[in-house]
Amino acid sequence: MDNTELERQEWRDSNEVVSFDDEPLVLVDHDDREIGFLDKAAAHVGHGTLHRAFSLFVFNAKGELLLQQRAPGKRLWPGYWSNTCCSHPRRGETIDTAIHRRLKEELGLACPLTYLFKFEYQAQFDADGAEHELCWVYAGRSDDAPTVNVNEISGLRYIAPDALDAEMAAKPEAFTPWFKIEWERIRREHSEVFAPLKG
């Protein structure tokens, strides 16, 4: 697979429903201590209620990042380009279980994931909806072909770091807010995660 958008016919589709408005998310304080639970829909209303989340960055051997375009049915940031996979651990679920579950559910991928950092952000989408998350960020490597969950994802492509920098500078409005924050820090502090692997 090269550094162009994956051809639609190359996808192996999945129609599994993996997101539910009533799934219980983990509410946390600013130090990431659990303080309660709230269903997903309610946690994203208004300015958002702070909850635990994660973002995954999966690179191929050439150091290209697998980007996803969010499905049009998403309540927040539909159609925007984002990092490989984002979601939330559910009530009673460890973060480690959650990251591997979601990568499999959205993309049919399984690979080791390395913790990089966590941070808090708030981003307003419209008057009625926002993200307010304490987000754990992980990176991994895979050259396996994805199985795309069409309920979550409407587009996929691999992109080299320099090309991503140029696109973000030219069209920042095309990308999700958390992705832009995370990518800037990964570029600055974690260049090892996208260094091309020596064959």
Secondary structure in CASP SS format (residue, H / E / C, confidence):
PFRMAT SS
TARGET T0000
AUTHOR 0000-0000-0000
METHOD secondary structure of the structure
MODEL  1
M C 1.00
D C 1.00
N C 1.00
T C 1.00
E E 1.00
L C 1.00
E C 1.00
R H 1.00
Q H 1.00
E H 1.00
W C 1.00
R E 1.00
D E 1.00
S E 1.00
N C 1.00
E C 1.00
V C 1.00
V C 1.00
S C 1.00
F C 1.00
D C 1.00
D C 1.00
E C 1.00
P E 1.00
L E 1.00
V E 1.00
L E 1.00
V E 1.00
D C 1.00
H C 1.00
D C 1.00
D C 1.00
R C 1.00
E E 1.00
I E 1.00
G E 1.00
F E 1.00
L E 1.00
D E 1.00
K H 1.00
A H 1.00
A H 1.00
A H 1.00
H C 1.00
V E 1.00
G C 1.00
H C 1.00
G C 1.00
T C 1.00
L C 1.00
H E 1.00
R E 1.00
A E 1.00
F E 1.00
S E 1.00
L E 1.00
F E 1.00
V E 1.00
F E 1.00
N C 1.00
A C 1.00
K C 1.00
G C 1.00
E C 1.00
L E 1.00
L E 1.00
L E 1.00
Q E 1.00
Q E 1.00
R E 1.00
A C 1.00
P C 1.00
G C 1.00
K C 1.00
R C 1.00
L C 1.00
W C 1.00
P C 1.00
G C 1.00
Y C 1.00
W E 1.00
S E 1.00
N C 1.00
T C 1.00
C E 1.00
C E 1.00
S E 1.00
H C 1.00
P C 1.00
R E 1.00
R C 1.00
G C 1.00
E C 1.00
T C 1.00
I H 1.00
D H 1.00
T H 1.00
A H 1.00
I H 1.00
H H 1.00
R H 1.00
R H 1.00
L H 1.00
K H 1.00
E H 1.00
E H 1.00
L H 1.00
G C 1.00
L C 1.00
A C 1.00
C C 1.00
P C 1.00
L E 1.00
T E 1.00
Y E 1.00
L E 1.00
F E 1.00
K E 1.00
F E 1.00
E E 1.00
Y E 1.00
Q E 1.00
A E 1.00
Q E 1.00
F E 1.00
D E 1.00
A C 1.00
D C 1.00
G E 1.00
A E 1.00
E E 1.00
H E 1.00
E E 1.00
L E 1.00
C E 1.00
W E 1.00
V E 1.00
Y E 1.00
A E 1.00
G E 1.00
R E 1.00
S C 1.00
D C 1.00
D C 1.00
A C 1.00
P C 1.00
T E 1.00
V E 1.00
N E 1.00
V C 1.00
N C 1.00
E C 1.00
I E 1.00
S E 1.00
G E 1.00
L E 1.00
R E 1.00
Y E 1.00
I E 1.00
A C 1.00
P H 1.00
D H 1.00
A H 1.00
L H 1.00
D H 1.00
A H 1.00
E H 1.00
M H 1.00
A H 1.00
A H 1.00
K C 1.00
P H 1.00
E H 1.00
A H 1.00
F E 1.00
T C 1.00
P H 1.00
W H 1.00
F H 1.00
K H 1.00
I H 1.00
E H 1.00
W H 1.00
E H 1.00
R H 1.00
I H 1.00
R H 1.00
R H 1.00
E H 1.00
H C 1.00
S H 1.00
E H 1.00
V H 1.00
F H 1.00
A C 1.00
P C 1.00
L C 1.00
K C 1.00
G C 1.00
END
